[in-house]
Amino acid sequence: MPHPAPTPARLATRLTPQGERILRSGHPWLFDGAVEAVKGEGRPGDLAIVFDRKKDRFLGVGLLDPASPIRIRVLHQGGPVKIDTAFFADRIQAARKLRLPLLKKNTNGYRLIHGENDGLPALVVDVYASVAVVKLYSPIWFPYLDELLPLLQRAAKAETVVLRLARVVDSLGELTDGAVLAGTLPDPEIIFREHNLEFLAHVADGHKTGFFLDHRHNRKRVGELSEGQDVLDVFSYAGGFSVHALAGGAYRVVSLDISAPALEVARRNVALNFGPDPRHEILVGDAFQELEQLARRREEFGVVVVDPPSFAKREKEVRGALDAYRRINTLAVPLVKPGGILMAASCSSRVSNDDFFGTVEKVLKRSGRGYHSLERSFHDVDHPIGFPEGAYLKAAYYRLD
């Protein structure tokens, strides 16, 4: 597919004193207030070559994003470096090497590139079997797609590459959300493997890149804890936890979500692995209301998974998010049978680990039930963390008396 983005320019850039400190600290974001001057108008993806204020020495280089509050997304900090195909190839191969242990675990659905955390800011690449999905969170990457495509295909062993655009990124010519950049996509629904279980990914129009890969290790852990148990999967979406619970030998699994189409995908994911399975039940409804109803019926479960969508996408929403975590876990606790397990998770980077775990444990203390903190988990190997804002996923497992 032809790529209409112009060739990137190289623009001399100076930062404020604070901006220089931020760059030297290794942080990948330079906000507009940290940028003092850029020589030229600049287009998305132009190379901002940063020079020292006093001695005119090279400090680093990043990709310019003129319309974003994050004015420069840093590619490199330190001595001079050439940003070319070899530079990108090195970053991609380093990322692939980090994921190799995961690929030995009967898994072919994984994140190959995790944005800033792999040194390629605002770029995410998820792989589902032979399909690579490239998601852009900024238009800065449009000028580099021709260069990146063969490198990504080689690293992912991908026959097909699909483009996904975040809401803040407008289409550019034929570069639209869901466009096929390489190969063919006869069916936008891809079957991939996770710890020897099969799942569907809707790569051209599904949420994110088609599936939520980040909870892979938690799904496996829930499966290990589910033998002989009734399991409640709250905010189930496509049933990832439900499938692993059934594979782990659960007696009964209830998938709860407000989206009927998502639960239809959950049903199909179960059928992919077990055929029509009478152990699996679907419950369509608002999680808060349905948990109240389950409690009124005095239902109890050996494992309750509470994995809501992000309650806080902005700093001003954090207080409300913590209250939502308090309310949903307060409703979940009575549904955990004595000796059962509550798994509580958060996917919001705005909510700190301490605030989240503290909120859940305050709920447990107020319930009057004794509890034991079994373990906490964070990011799997294909979602490395390279800067504070990159850490978003956290989960805790509690055994309740």
N, C-alpha and C positions, 0 to 999 in steps of 0.2 A: 504494500500500500504506500503511495507517495506521501511524503510528510511535508506539509507546507510551511513549517516553522523556518524562519531565517537562520543563517549561520550566526552563532553567538559572537558578540564583540567582547573585547577585553578592556575593562574600564578601571582606571586608577581610582582607588577608594581610600578615604581617610575616615577614621573613627574618632569618636570623642575619647577622652582619657578613660572613662568608664567602659566604653566599647572595647578599647584595647585590653583592659583587664578581663573582660568577659571572654574575648577571643583567646587570650593566653591561658585562661582557665580550662579551655577545651570544650566550652559549651557550644553546641552547633547552631544556636539561634542568635542573630543580631537584630534586635528590634529597631524600628525607624529612629528612635531617640538615641540609639548608640552610633548612628551613622552621621558623620559630619558633612561629608561631601563625596559625590560620585561624579567623575568626569564624563559628561555626556548624559543624554536622556535615559538610556538604558531600557532594554526589553526583558521580559521574563526569560531567564536562562543565560543572560549575559554573564560573563565571568567578572566578578568584582575582585580585583587584585588589591589587597590591602597592604598599605605601606605605613611604616612607623611614623608617628607625628614629628619626632625630633631628628632622627638620623636617616630617615627615608629608606629604611631597610624593609625587605619583604617580611610580612607577618603571617600572611595566609591568603586563602582564596576561597570564594564561595559563589553560589549561584544567586543572581539578583532577582528579586521578586518585587517590582516597584509598587504593585497595588496591595501588597500584604503588609500587615503590621510587622511581620517577621521579614524585614527588608532583605537580609542576606542569610542564606542557609549555607553554613560552612562545610566545605569539602575537605579542607586541609588547613592545619595550623602549624607553623614552624618554618623551616627553611624552604627555599624555592622548590617548586614541583611543577611538572608539566601535566596539565589536565588533557589527557588524550585517551585513545582506546586502551592502551596498556594500563593506564591508571584505573579505568573502570573495570578492566578484566581482573586486575589484582584484587580489587574490593569484592567483586563477585565470587572469585575463587576462594578468598578467605572466608566469606560467608558460607559457601558450600562446604568447605572443610569442617566448619563448626557443626554442621548438620549431619555429617556422615554417620555418627553413632545412632541417630534417630532412624535413619533409613535401613538399618539392620534389624529393626523391630517390627517387621511385617507392616510397614507404614509407607505409603506413597502420597500422602496428603500432608504438606508441611509448608512453612513459610521460609522461602529462600532468602529474601531480603526484607529486613525489618527497619527500613527507613534510616533515620539518624543513627540508630544503634548499630547499624552495619556500615556506617560512613557514607550512606547515600540518602540524604535527607529528603523527606516527603515522597519517597518511592517505596512501595511495598510490592513484593512479588510472592504470590502464593502458588503452589504447585499442587495440582490434583491429577494424579496418574500422568498422562502424557500431555496435559494442558497446563500452561503457565498463565496466570492472571496477573497482569501488571496494573496496579492501581496508583494513580497520581493524585497526590494531595496538594499539588501546586502545578501551575503551568510551566514551571522552570525546566521540566524534563522534556517538553515537546521537541526542542531542537536536537535532543540527543537520542531519540528513539531509534533512528536508523542505526546508530552506532551500538546501542545497547541490545537490540533484538537478537543478533546472532550470538552474543556473549551469554545472554540469559537462556536462549534455547539450548546452547551447548551445556551449560551448567545444570539445567533442569532436565536435560534429555527430553525436551518438550517438542512434540510435533506441531502443536497449535499454541498460539499466543493470543489472548483476549485482553483488550484494553478496558479498564474501568476508571471512571472519573469521580472524584469526590464532588460533593455539591458545590463547593467553592470554585471548581474548575470548569470553565466553559469549553464546549467543543471547539476544535480548530479544524475547519474543513471537514475531511472525512474522518478525522480523529474524534469519534463520538463514543459515549458510554456504551459498552457492549460490542464495539467494533472488533472484528477479527484482524489482527495485524500480521499473522503468519499462519500458514496451514489452513485447515477447514474446520468448521464446527457443525457437523450434521445435526447434532443434538446438544442443546445448551445445558442439558442435565448430564453431569459426569459422575460416574461411579468411581470412588477412590477407596483406599484401604487405610484403616487406622487400627494398629495393634490386632491385625488379622480380622477385623470387622469391616463391613462395607457400609458406605454412606453415600448419599446423593449431594452433589454440589451444583447449585444453579449459577453457573459462572458468568453468564451474560447479563442477568438481571436480579440475582439474589442479593441479600444483605451483604455488605462488605465486599468480599470477593466470591461469595457463594456459600460459605460455611464459616463457623467460628472455630478456628484451629487452635486457639490459645489455651483452651481448657483440656486438651488431649490427656495430659498427665492426670488431671483431676477426674476425668471420666474413667480412666483406667482404675484409679484408686477407689472410686465409688463402686465399680464392678467387683473389686476384690473384697469389699465390705458387705456385699449384698446377698451372699449365699443364704438361702432359706428365709429371706426377709421380705416383708412388704415394703416397697419403696415409693416415695412420693417425690416426683421431679417437678418442682415449682419453677415457672417461667421456662418450660421445657423447650420451646421453640421447635427445632427439628428433631428433638428426642435423643440427642447425643448421650446424655447421662442414662436415659431409659434403656437404650440399646446395650450399653455396657453393663447395666444392672441385670438385665435379662441374661446376658452372656455369663455373668458371674453367678448365676443360679438363683436369682430372686424368685420368690414364690408368686409375687404380684407386683406390677409396676403401674402407677398412675401418672400419666403425663398431663400436666396442667399448663394451659396457656390461653391467653385472650384471643389468639389468632387461630381460627379454624383452618385456614390454608397451611399455616405452619404445622399444625398437628396432623394434617393429612400427609405432609412430608415425614413427620415422625412415624406415622403408621407405616408408610412405605419403607422407611429405613428399618423398622422392625421386620417387615416382611422380607426385605432383602436378605436378612440374616437367619430368620427363623420361620419364614412363611407366616400364614395367619396364626397368631399366637394368642390363645385365650388368657394368658397371664397379663397381657397388655391392655390397659384401659385408657381412654382419652377423656379429658374433662376440659371443655371449652368455657372460659369465664375469666373474670377479673380475679387475680390471685388473692387480693386482700379479702374479697367477699367469699370466694370459694373456701379459703382456709377457715373462715368463721363457720361456714356451713359444715365442713368436715368435723370441726370441733364439736358442733352441736350434735352431730350424729355419733360422737364419741369414737371416731375412728383413730387408730394409732398405727404408726409405721416404724419399722426397725431402722430405716434410713430416710431422712428428709433432706433433700437438696434444695437450697434457696439461692438461686443464681439470677438475680434481676438484671435488666439492662441498666446502662449507666443512669444514675439518678442526678448526676452533677456534671454538666459539660462546661459550666462556667464557675468561676470562683464564688460568685454571689449565690450559687445554688447549693453550696456545700452544706449549709445548715439544714435546709430542707431535705437534702439527701440523707443526712445522718438521722433525721426524724423518720424518713421512709424506711431506712434499714432497721431502726428501732421497732417500728410498727409491724413490718413484715416478719421479723424474727420473733417478736412477741406472739404473733399469731401462729407461728410454726412450732414453737416450743411445746405446747400442749399436745401436739400431734405426734411427738416422739415418744415411743413407748419406753418404760424403764429399761435401761441398758442399751437403748437405741442411740443412733448417731445423728447429729445435726451437722450438715455441711453448709456453712454460710460463706458466700462469695461476694466480691465487689469488683467491678471492672472500670471504676472511675479513678483516673490519675489525680483528680482534684481532691479526692478523699484520701487522707494519709493512712498508712497502715495502723498507726497508733489509734487514730480516731475511729477507724472501722472496727478493729478488734475490740477496742474499749467499749464501743457501743453495743456490740453483740454480747460481750461478757457482762455488761451492766444488765442487759435483758435477762441473762441466765441467772444472775444473782437475785434480781427482783422476782423471778419466778418462784423462788423458794426451793428449787430443786438443786441437789448437788450435781456437780459436773466435773469432768476431767478434760483438760485440753490435750488432745491426742497429737495433733500436728498442725503446722501451718505450711501452706505452699504458695509459690509465687509463679514465676514465668518458666515455661519449658525451654529447652535448649534452642529451639528455633525462634524464640522471642527474647533475644538477649537485651540487656539494659545497659545503655551507654551514657545516659545522663538522667538527672532526677525526674524530669517530666516524662521520661520514657517508661517509668514504672507505673503500671496501672492495675495489674491483676493481683488479687490476693484472696486467699481462701483459708478457712480454719475448720477443723474437724473436732467436734466435742461429743463425748459420751455422757449421756444424761442419766442420773440415778432415777 
